[in-house]
Amino acid sequence: METRNLGTPPEVARHLGIPEKTLAQWRYLGKGPKWSKVGRHVRYRWSDVERWLDSQSGGRVA
């Protein structure tokens, strides 16, 4: 797995436009994008972040 395919919590929070604390709370509650532990560090696969983001879309495109 290439590290450039992984995002840190600050990077993912910035990408989603949310506070890091919200992302941490989502992890605790089992919500939000899928994440993994790499050693002691939390990382997100960008593909999982984008997939989760697509699943959150509530509107229809005409």
C-alpha positions in Angstrom: 0.0 0.0 0.0 1.4 3.3 -1.0 1.4 6.1 1.7 0.2 8.7 -0.8 -3.0 6.7 -1.0 -3.5 7.3 2.8 -4.7 10.4 4.4 -4.0 11.6 8.0 -6.9 12.8 10.1 -6.0 16.5 9.6 -5.8 16.0 5.8 -9.1 14.2 5.7 -10.9 16.7 7.9 -9.5 19.5 5.7 -10.7 17.7 2.6 -14.2 17.2 4.0 -14.3 20.7 5.4 -15.0 19.6 9.0 -13.1 20.0 12.3 -10.7 17.2 13.3 -12.7 16.7 16.5 -15.8 15.8 14.4 -13.8 13.2 12.5 -12.5 11.8 15.8 -16.0 11.7 17.2 -17.2 9.9 14.0 -14.5 7.2 14.6 -15.6 6.8 18.2 -19.3 6.5 17.2 -18.5 4.2 14.2 -19.6 6.8 11.7 -17.8 8.5 8.8 -15.3 7.1 6.4 -13.6 3.7 7.0 -10.3 4.1 8.7 -7.4 1.9 9.7 -4.6 1.9 12.3 -1.1 1.8 11.0 1.0 1.2 14.0 -0.4 3.8 16.5 -1.5 6.1 13.7 -5.0 6.5 12.2 -5.1 6.6 8.4 -7.7 6.8 5.8 -7.6 5.4 2.3 -8.6 8.2 0.0 -10.7 5.7 -2.0 -12.7 4.9 1.1 -13.1 8.6 1.9 -14.5 9.3 -1.6 -16.7 6.3 -1.5 -18.2 7.4 1.9 -18.6 10.9 0.6 -20.5 9.6 -2.5 -22.8 7.6 -0.2 -23.7 10.7 1.7 -25.2 12.5 -1.3 -28.8 13.1 -0.6 -29.8 15.0 -3.7 -30.6 13.7 -7.2 -28.9 15.1 -10.2 -31.4 15.9 -12.9 
